[in-house]
Amino acid sequence: QYVLTQPPSASGTPGQRVTISCSGSSSNIGSNYVYWYQQLPGTAPKLLIYRNNQRPSGVPDRFSGSKSGTSASLAISGLRSEDEADYYCAACEDSLSGVVFGGGTKLTVL
Amino acid sequence: EVQVLESGGGLVQPGGSLRLSCAASGFTFSSYAINWVRQAPGKGLEWVSTISGSGGITYYADSVKGRFTISRDNSKNTVYLQVNSLRAEDTAVYYCAKDIVGALSGGLDVWGQGTTVTVS
C-alpha cells in the first residue's frame, strides 16, 4: 500500500485546531523534506507546505507543518468549512529514487 | 501566469499505448523538473515519473518502469509521457506538475487540471 501512513479521516468544528499525522521511515521522512498537499473535491492537488514547514505565498498562516524524526504533522488552526478536503503528505524515498505519498486524509468540517 | 496543461488522454484497450503531453508556460522551463502523478478513481495520489530540468535524469515508479518513458523538449516547453503496454490498473487521471527545483524533490508547486486515461 502506501509507504507513508496517514489516518484515513479527521474532523473538527469551525474554529477548532486539527492535526493530521504522517508516519514514515529513515529512508523517506527521516532523511528528506516533507511536503503537504490539499485536494479540494473535483480539483487538482495544491501545494500547501514545502520543505517541512514553509508556506507558499497565498497559503494562510492557519496552515503549519512540522517534522520530527520519521514523522510529520500538518496543523490547521481556526478551521473553516472551505478547509474540507483531502490532505496528502509526500517525501522523497531514497530506496526507490522516487517520491512517495501518504494514502491521504479526508478532513470533514462538522 | 505560471501554468502547465496536459493533453493526450483517452480510452485505450489493454496492451495499447498513448502519448501524454504537458505544455508549460510562464516560467524558465529548463530550470525545473517536471513530474507525472496519477490518481485512480476514488483513490489517492501515486507518483509516476520525474524528469530533471535538463532532461538528463529520469525517475520512474516501479509500477511503470519499463512501460512508461518520460522525455522533454525544452525548445517547445513540453514534457511527454509515452505510456505503453497499458493495463486496467493504469486507469487514472494523470497530472503533470512542476517541481520547485530542477531535480526530484517531492515539492510540486504547479499542477495541471489532469488528463484521463481509461484502459478498457
Interface residues (C-beta under 8 A of the other chain):
Chain A: Y2 N32 Y33 V34 Y35 Y37 Q39 A44 P45 K46 L47 Y50 R51 P56 D86 Y88 A90 A91 C92 L96 S97 G98 V99 V100 F101 G102 G103 G104
Chain B: N35 V37 G44 L45 E46 W47 T50 Y59 Y60 A61 D62 Y95 A97 I100 L104 S105 G106 G107 L108 D109 W111 G112 Q113 G114
